[in-house]
Amino acid sequence: MKIVDMRVRCVAIPLNAQLRHNTGVHPGYLLRTVLELITDEGIVGLGEVGGGDQRGALLKLKPRIIGMDPFHLETIKLKTLRAIYYLSNARLYAAIEMACLDIQGKMLGRPVSDLLGGAVRESVPFIAYLFWRYDRPGGGHDAHAEDMADLCEELAETLGVKAMKLKAGVMPPNEEARVLELCRDRLGPEFGLRIDPNGVWSVPTATRIGHRLEPLAIEYFEDPSWGLEGNAAVRRAVRIPIATNMYPAKFDDLGPAVRLGAVDIVLTDIHYWEGPRGVKDLSAVCRTFALGVAMHSGAEFGIELAAMLHTAATIPEMSFAGDAHYHYLTDDIIEGGLMPYVDGAIAVPTGPGLGVTLDEDKMRHYERVYEERGDYYARFHQDPYRPDWYPVVGGL
């Protein structure tokens, strides 16, 4: 079996609101580049990657994988990820690995989870991922902690989720701390609480807010300050587990993070950590150093969500509910539409490969949406209501 062709398409799916974060705004839609690898036996493997329009970048790698056996992932990885530094893009390789695993599973008639060691759970729990919103359903913007607590209660009721995470670094830190206090009061002592300012807070601010949150017994404080040194400083100062999807977010930084004592929990990410197999490698290192593991969300559509589900299902110690932007999407590009939440969890697909199939009508529709609305990553996640605003790390 050989890879004989590659197709790449960019699609955009509307959201039910504009989602704010500390570097800007997802402006009412998310966009992904969809990869299809075609074999000489007619099997098509699906992959997906974010970060804006990646079609050109993937097509530059096409000559390196045409003619390759999709089972020979180590060689494909060497040719597309580690060959020369300026093509060393883990996100691109991860999409290719995802598609190759999809091909392998389809050929063998087995789900991807079986290729990764076998599932130890049939479904994966997810959180209520809370973003401060512009133009929320029903109108208006989120402006106060009560708005976020209301959203958390709504998601707990409609999705059945049993934990939340606030995407912080947007409003004043005290107001964001108050969100968690309200959620604890409203949802009780067993509901999981998390907060993630994505490193924008200074060490003094993160320490002060961490001390305020200590009585809430939150699950973790994610990237409270910038870099390995910032996280390590906050970890020494507060009695809350420190999590990260930023430092480390690649194997080069994992050793220094362990030596510095910068992290308690690593949020695995299929794209940052070199595909599903890379996440398995990361989990083994975390097991060695007694670090917790959780699953990060990269604003995925159904293809990558399926890969996340298959991967998380094979990691016994992944006891934290995963992140997902998924509940903000209004549709999906896979047949059957959005995967359903049941008691706060999404079932691991059971079909061969990733277990999902592209809906070509929806692909064509959301390709047109992308053509009309464009690549907002090229606009640096501008804030439509504050056109002159820009992020300042450590400014709070």
C-alpha positions as CSV (number, residue, x, y, z in Angstrom):
1,M,0.0,0.0,0.0
2,K,1.3,3.5,-0.9
3,I,0.1,7.0,-0.6
4,V,-0.6,8.3,-4.1
5,D,-2.3,11.7,-3.5
6,M,-3.1,14.4,-1.0
7,R,-6.1,16.8,-1.0
8,V,-6.4,19.8,1.3
9,R,-9.4,22.0,1.9
10,C,-10.1,24.9,4.3
11,V,-13.5,25.1,6.0
12,A,-15.1,27.5,8.5
13,I,-18.0,26.7,10.8
14,P,-20.1,29.4,12.6
15,L,-20.2,29.5,16.4
16,N,-23.1,30.5,18.5
17,A,-21.1,33.5,19.8
18,Q,-17.8,35.3,19.5
19,L,-15.3,33.8,22.0
20,R,-12.8,36.1,23.7
21,H,-9.4,35.1,25.0
22,N,-6.3,36.9,26.1
23,T,-4.9,37.3,22.7
24,G,-8.1,38.4,20.9
25,V,-11.3,36.9,19.7
26,H,-12.6,33.9,17.7
27,P,-14.9,36.1,15.5
28,G,-18.0,34.0,15.3
29,Y,-16.5,31.0,13.5
30,L,-13.7,28.5,13.7
31,L,-11.6,27.3,10.8
32,R,-9.7,24.1,10.1
33,T,-7.7,22.7,7.2
34,V,-8.9,19.2,6.3
35,L,-6.4,16.7,4.9
36,E,-7.2,13.6,2.8
37,L,-4.5,11.1,2.0
38,I,-5.4,8.7,-0.8
39,T,-3.8,5.3,-1.3
40,D,-3.3,3.2,-4.4
41,E,-6.0,0.8,-3.0
42,G,-8.5,3.7,-2.9
43,I,-8.6,4.1,0.9
44,V,-8.9,7.7,2.0
45,G,-7.5,8.8,5.4
46,L,-8.7,11.9,7.1
47,G,-6.7,14.5,9.1
48,E,-7.3,18.0,10.4
49,V,-5.3,20.9,11.6
50,G,-6.0,24.4,12.9
51,G,-3.9,27.6,13.1
52,G,-5.3,29.2,10.0
53,D,-5.1,28.1,6.4
54,Q,-2.5,25.4,6.3
55,R,-3.1,24.2,2.7
56,G,0.1,25.6,1.3
57,A,2.2,24.3,4.2
58,L,0.8,20.8,3.8
59,L,1.2,20.8,0.0
60,K,4.9,21.6,0.5
61,L,5.2,18.3,2.3
62,K,3.3,16.4,-0.3
63,P,6.4,15.3,-2.3
64,R,7.9,13.9,0.9
65,I,5.0,11.4,1.5
66,I,3.9,10.4,-2.0
67,G,4.9,6.8,-2.5
68,M,5.2,6.2,1.3
69,D,3.5,3.3,3.0
70,P,1.0,4.8,5.6
71,F,2.1,2.1,8.1
72,H,5.7,3.5,8.0
73,L,5.0,6.4,10.3
74,E,8.5,6.7,11.8
75,T,10.0,7.3,8.3
76,I,7.1,9.7,7.4
77,K,7.8,11.6,10.7
78,L,11.5,11.9,9.9
79,K,10.7,13.2,6.4
80,T,8.1,15.7,7.4
81,L,8.9,16.8,11.0
82,R,12.6,16.4,11.8
83,A,14.3,16.6,8.4
84,I,15.2,20.3,8.6
85,Y,14.3,22.8,11.2
86,Y,12.2,25.2,9.1
87,L,9.9,22.4,8.2
88,S,9.7,21.1,11.7
89,N,6.0,21.7,12.3
90,A,4.5,19.2,14.7
91,R,1.0,20.4,13.8
92,L,1.4,19.5,10.2
93,Y,2.9,16.1,11.0
94,A,0.1,15.4,13.4
95,A,-2.5,15.8,10.7
96,I,-0.6,13.5,8.5
97,E,-0.3,10.9,11.2
98,M,-4.0,11.2,12.0
99,A,-4.8,10.4,8.3
100,C,-2.3,7.5,8.2
101,L,-3.8,5.9,11.3
102,D,-7.3,6.4,9.7
103,I,-6.0,4.5,6.7
104,Q,-4.5,1.7,8.8
105,G,-7.7,1.3,10.8
106,K,-9.8,1.2,7.6
107,M,-7.5,-1.4,6.0
108,L,-7.5,-3.6,9.1
109,G,-11.2,-3.1,10.0
110,R,-10.2,-1.8,13.5
111,P,-10.7,1.5,15.3
112,V,-7.7,3.8,15.8
113,S,-7.9,3.1,19.5
114,D,-7.0,-0.5,18.8
115,L,-3.8,0.7,17.0
116,L,-2.9,2.7,20.1
117,G,-3.2,-0.2,22.6
118,G,-6.9,-0.5,22.9
119,A,-9.6,1.5,24.6
120,V,-10.0,1.3,28.4
121,R,-13.2,3.4,28.3
122,E,-16.1,3.7,25.9
123,S,-16.6,7.4,26.2
124,V,-14.6,10.4,27.3
125,P,-15.9,13.1,29.6
126,F,-15.6,16.8,28.7
127,I,-15.8,20.1,30.6
128,A,-17.9,23.2,30.3
129,Y,-15.3,25.4,28.6
130,L,-16.3,28.9,29.5
131,F,-15.3,31.9,27.3
132,W,-16.3,35.5,27.8
133,R,-18.6,36.0,24.8
134,Y,-19.4,38.9,22.5
135,D,-22.8,38.6,20.7
136,R,-24.0,35.7,22.8
137,P,-27.2,33.8,22.0
138,G,-30.1,36.2,22.8
139,G,-27.9,39.2,22.4
140,G,-25.5,41.2,24.5
141,H,-22.0,40.5,25.8
142,D,-20.7,38.7,28.9
143,A,-19.6,41.4,31.3
144,H,-19.8,40.1,34.8
145,A,-18.9,36.9,36.7
146,E,-22.6,36.1,37.0
147,D,-22.8,35.8,33.2
148,M,-20.1,33.1,33.2
149,A,-21.7,31.3,36.2
150,D,-25.0,31.3,34.3
151,L,-23.3,29.8,31.3
152,C,-21.7,27.1,33.5
153,E,-25.0,26.2,35.0
154,E,-26.6,26.0,31.6
155,L,-23.9,23.7,30.2
156,A,-24.0,21.5,33.3
157,E,-27.8,21.1,32.8
158,T,-27.8,20.7,29.0
159,L,-24.6,18.7,28.5
160,G,-24.4,16.9,31.8
161,V,-20.8,18.1,32.3
162,K,-19.3,17.8,35.8
163,A,-16.4,20.3,35.5
164,M,-15.6,23.7,34.0
165,K,-12.7,25.8,32.9
166,L,-12.7,29.5,32.6
167,K,-10.6,31.0,29.7
168,A,-9.2,33.9,31.8
169,G,-6.9,36.8,31.1
170,V,-9.8,38.8,29.6
171,M,-11.5,40.6,32.5
172,P,-9.9,41.9,35.6
173,P,-8.4,39.0,37.6
174,N,-10.6,39.5,40.6
175,E,-13.7,39.3,38.5
176,E,-12.4,36.1,36.9
177,A,-11.7,34.6,40.4
178,R,-15.2,35.5,41.3
179,V,-16.5,33.3,38.5
180,L,-15.1,30.2,40.2
181,E,-16.4,31.3,43.6
182,L,-19.9,31.6,42.1
183,C,-19.7,28.3,40.3
184,R,-18.6,26.6,43.6
185,D,-21.5,28.1,45.4
186,R,-24.1,27.2,42.7
187,L,-22.8,23.8,41.6
188,G,-21.5,22.4,44.8
189,P,-18.3,20.9,46.2
190,E,-18.0,18.0,43.8
191,F,-18.1,20.1,40.6
192,G,-14.6,20.5,39.1
193,L,-13.2,24.0,38.7
194,R,-10.3,25.2,36.6
195,I,-8.9,28.5,35.4
196,D,-6.6,29.3,32.5
197,P,-5.2,32.9,31.9
198,N,-2.9,31.4,29.2
199,G,0.2,32.9,30.9
200,V,-0.8,36.6,30.6
201,W,-0.8,37.3,34.4
202,S,2.4,38.4,36.2
203,V,3.7,36.1,38.9
204,P,2.5,38.4,41.6
205,T,-1.0,38.6,40.2
206,A,-1.2,34.8,39.6
207,T,0.1,34.2,43.1
208,R,-2.5,36.5,44.6
209,I,-5.4,35.0,42.7
210,G,-4.0,31.5,43.4
211,H,-4.2,32.3,47.2
212,R,-7.7,33.5,46.8
213,L,-8.7,30.3,45.0
214,E,-7.1,27.9,47.3
215,P,-10.2,27.4,49.6
216,L,-12.2,26.3,46.5
217,A,-10.1,23.1,46.1
218,I,-9.9,23.7,42.3
219,E,-8.7,20.9,40.1
220,Y,-5.8,23.0,38.6
221,F,-4.5,26.4,37.8
222,E,-3.5,26.3,34.1
223,D,-0.6,28.4,32.8
224,P,-0.9,31.1,35.5
225,S,2.1,33.0,34.3
226,W,4.4,33.1,31.3
227,G,7.0,30.4,30.6
228,L,8.6,27.6,32.6
229,E,10.0,30.0,35.1
230,G,6.7,31.8,35.6
231,N,4.8,28.6,36.2
232,A,7.5,27.3,38.5
233,A,7.4,30.4,40.6
234,V,3.6,30.2,41.0
235,R,3.8,26.5,41.7
236,R,6.2,27.2,44.6
237,A,3.9,29.9,46.0
238,V,0.4,28.4,45.9
239,R,-1.2,25.2,47.0
240,I,-3.0,24.4,43.7
241,P,-1.8,21.9,41.1
242,I,-0.3,23.7,38.1
243,A,-1.3,22.6,34.7
244,T,0.0,23.6,31.2
245,N,-0.6,23.3,27.5
246,M,1.9,26.0,26.8
247,Y,5.1,25.3,28.8
248,P,6.0,22.6,28.0
249,A,4.1,22.1,24.7
250,K,6.9,20.1,23.0
251,F,9.3,17.4,23.9
252,D,12.3,19.8,23.8
253,D,10.9,21.6,26.9
254,L,9.7,18.6,28.8
255,G,13.0,17.8,30.5
256,P,13.5,21.4,31.7
257,A,10.0,21.6,32.9
258,V,10.5,18.5,35.1
259,R,13.8,19.8,36.4
260,L,12.4,23.2,37.3
261,G,9.3,21.7,39.0
262,A,7.1,23.9,36.7
263,V,4.1,21.6,36.3
264,D,1.9,19.0,37.9
265,I,-0.4,18.2,35.0
266,V,0.4,18.3,31.3
267,L,-2.5,18.9,28.9
268,T,-1.8,16.6,26.0
269,D,-2.6,17.9,22.5
270,I,-2.5,15.8,19.3
271,H,-1.0,18.7,17.3
272,Y,1.6,20.1,19.8
273,W,2.8,16.6,20.8
274,E,3.3,15.1,17.3
275,G,0.1,13.1,16.8
276,P,-1.8,10.4,18.7
277,R,1.4,8.3,19.0
278,G,3.3,11.3,20.3
279,V,0.6,11.8,23.0
280,K,1.1,8.2,24.0
281,D,4.9,8.9,24.3
282,L,4.1,12.0,26.4
283,S,1.8,10.0,28.7
284,A,4.6,7.5,29.3
285,V,7.0,10.3,30.3
286,C,4.3,11.8,32.6
287,R,3.8,8.4,34.2
288,T,7.5,8.1,34.8
289,F,7.6,11.5,36.7
290,A,4.2,11.1,38.3
291,L,2.7,14.0,36.4
292,G,-1.0,14.1,35.7
293,V,-2.4,14.1,32.1
294,A,-5.4,15.8,30.6
295,M,-6.6,16.6,27.1
296,H,-6.3,20.0,25.5
297,S,-8.7,21.4,22.9
298,G,-7.4,23.1,19.8
299,A,-10.8,24.3,18.5
300,E,-11.3,21.0,16.6
301,F,-14.0,19.8,14.3
302,G,-15.2,16.2,14.1
303,I,-12.1,14.6,12.5
304,E,-9.7,15.8,15.2
305,L,-12.3,15.2,17.9
306,A,-12.5,11.6,16.8
307,A,-8.7,11.3,17.0
308,M,-8.8,12.9,20.5
309,L,-11.5,10.4,21.6
310,H,-9.6,7.4,20.4
311,T,-6.3,8.6,22.0
312,A,-7.8,9.6,25.3
313,A,-9.7,6.3,25.5
314,T,-6.4,4.4,25.5
315,I,-4.7,6.3,28.4
316,P,-5.7,4.8,31.7
317,E,-4.5,7.6,33.9
318,M,-6.3,10.4,32.0
319,S,-8.8,10.9,34.7
320,F,-9.5,14.6,34.1
321,A,-12.4,15.6,31.8
322,G,-11.1,16.9,28.5
323,D,-11.3,20.4,27.1
324,A,-13.5,21.0,24.1
325,H,-14.7,24.1,22.2
326,Y,-17.2,21.7,20.5
327,H,-20.3,22.9,22.3
328,Y,-19.9,26.4,20.7
329,L,-20.1,25.0,17.1
330,T,-23.4,25.2,15.2
331,D,-22.6,22.2,13.0
332,D,-19.9,19.8,11.9
333,I,-18.4,18.6,8.6
334,I,-18.9,14.9,9.4
335,E,-21.8,12.7,8.5
336,G,-24.5,12.9,11.2
337,G,-23.5,16.3,12.3
338,L,-22.3,17.2,15.8
339,M,-21.4,14.3,18.0
340,P,-23.8,14.2,21.0
341,Y,-22.9,14.7,24.7
342,V,-24.4,12.1,27.0
343,D,-24.0,12.7,30.7
344,G,-21.1,15.1,29.9
345,A,-19.2,12.6,27.8
346,I,-18.8,11.8,24.0
347,A,-18.7,8.2,22.9
348,V,-15.5,6.9,21.2
349,P,-16.4,6.1,17.5
350,T,-16.6,2.4,16.9
351,G,-16.2,2.2,13.2
352,P,-12.9,1.4,11.4
353,G,-10.2,4.0,11.5
354,L,-11.3,7.3,13.1
355,G,-14.9,6.1,12.6
356,V,-16.1,9.3,11.0
357,T,-16.9,10.2,7.4
358,L,-16.9,13.6,5.7
359,D,-20.3,15.0,4.6
360,E,-19.4,16.4,1.2
361,D,-22.4,18.7,1.0
362,K,-21.3,20.3,4.3
363,M,-17.7,20.4,3.2
364,R,-18.7,22.4,0.1
365,H,-20.9,24.7,2.1
366,Y,-18.3,25.4,4.8
367,E,-15.6,25.9,2.1
368,R,-17.8,28.7,0.8
369,V,-18.2,30.1,4.3
370,Y,-14.4,30.2,4.6
371,E,-14.0,31.9,1.2
372,E,-16.5,34.5,2.3
373,R,-15.1,35.2,5.8
374,G,-11.4,34.5,5.5
375,D,-8.5,33.5,7.7
376,Y,-8.8,35.5,10.9
377,Y,-5.4,34.2,12.1
378,A,-4.0,36.6,9.4
379,R,-5.7,39.4,11.3
380,F,-4.1,38.4,14.6
381,H,-7.4,37.6,16.3
382,Q,-8.5,41.3,16.4
383,D,-11.1,42.4,18.9
384,P,-14.0,43.8,16.8
385,Y,-15.2,46.0,19.7
386,R,-11.7,47.3,20.6
387,P,-9.9,47.7,17.3
388,D,-6.8,49.4,18.9
389,W,-6.4,46.8,21.6
390,Y,-3.5,44.3,21.8
391,P,-2.4,41.9,24.4
392,V,0.3,42.7,27.0
393,V,1.9,39.7,28.7
394,G,2.5,40.3,32.4
395,G,0.5,43.6,32.2
396,L,-1.9,42.5,35.0
